[in-house]
């Protein structure tokens, strides 16, 4: 059963609360991928690469949309 965003547990806190890095964004998204897939063991790189692609795509779309 997939969880909705509102029912997801909070992701691990970034190393620094003041600066959010690209790695922090990818780490958070990978965590959500892992949660959404039932917290399986052994596919950490798969979750990371899927999250990386999603974060980079979102950043590129946001960059193109901004004037």
ROVO-146207 format. One line per field, with one value per residue (C-alpha): residue number from 1; x, y, z. Coordinates in nm, 4 decimals, padded with zeros to 6 digits. Example, Ala and Ser with C-alpha at 12.3 -4.5 7.8 and 13.67 -1.06 7.14 Angstrom:
// residues 2
seq <- (1	2)
u <- (01.2300	01.3670)
v <- (-00.4500	-00.1060)
w <- (00.7800	00.7140)
***
This chain:
// residues 67
seq <- (1	2	3	4	5	6	7	8	9	10	11	12	13	14	15	16	17	18	19	20	21	22	23	24	25	26	27	28	29	30	31	32	33	34	35	36	37	38	39	40	41	42	43	44	45	46	47	48	49	50	51	52	53	54	55	56	57	58	59	60	61	62	63	64	65	66	67)
u <- (00.0000	00.1429	00.1414	00.0371	00.2730	00.0751	00.1140	00.4841	00.7230	00.9671	01.2908	01.6272	01.7348	01.9986	02.3498	02.3005	01.9659	02.0662	02.1882	01.9987	02.2306	02.1481	02.2516	02.0062	01.7214	01.8145	01.8521	01.5050	01.3468	01.5278	01.3887	01.0360	01.0943	01.2074	00.9014	00.6623	00.8077	00.7535	01.1007	01.2732	01.6328	01.8980	01.7916	01.9474	02.1183	01.7977	01.6138	01.9011	01.9214	01.5431	01.5447	01.8422	01.6662	01.3474	01.5246	01.7398	01.4389	01.2421	01.5329	01.5710	01.1966	01.1994	01.4995	01.3317	01.0063	01.1760	01.2362)
v <- (00.0000	00.3350	00.6198	00.9703	01.2600	01.3760	01.0391	00.9990	01.0055	01.2932	01.2345	01.2492	01.6050	01.7574	01.8002	02.1749	02.3342	02.6561	02.5289	02.2683	02.1061	01.9108	01.5948	01.6817	01.7147	01.3864	01.2121	01.3267	01.2169	00.8800	00.8336	00.8944	00.6474	00.3903	00.4527	00.4432	00.1085	-00.0554	00.0006	-00.2864	-00.3825	-00.3911	-00.1262	00.1846	00.2846	00.2348	00.4702	00.7194	00.7242	00.7590	01.0436	01.2091	01.2004	01.3431	01.6237	01.7222	01.7159	01.9362	02.1809	02.1950	02.2528	02.5261	02.6899	02.6884	02.8237	03.1159	03.4332)
w <- (00.0000	-00.1021	00.1419	00.0485	00.1009	00.4030	00.5746	00.5078	00.7988	00.8055	00.6126	00.7872	00.8627	00.6345	00.7721	00.7937	00.8663	00.6851	00.3482	00.1476	-00.1035	-00.4160	-00.2308	00.0488	-00.2021	-00.3699	-00.0326	00.0738	-00.2542	-00.2407	00.1088	-00.0223	-00.3085	-00.0537	00.1680	-00.1300	-00.2386	00.0997	00.2509	00.0643	00.1353	-00.1353	-00.3878	-00.2384	-00.5643	-00.7593	-00.5251	-00.5362	-00.9176	-00.9546	-00.7039	-00.8722	-01.2085	-01.0596	-00.8716	-01.1711	-01.4038	-01.1652	-01.1358	-01.5160	-01.5628	-01.2979	-01.4665	-01.8082	-01.6633	-01.4876	-01.6925)
***
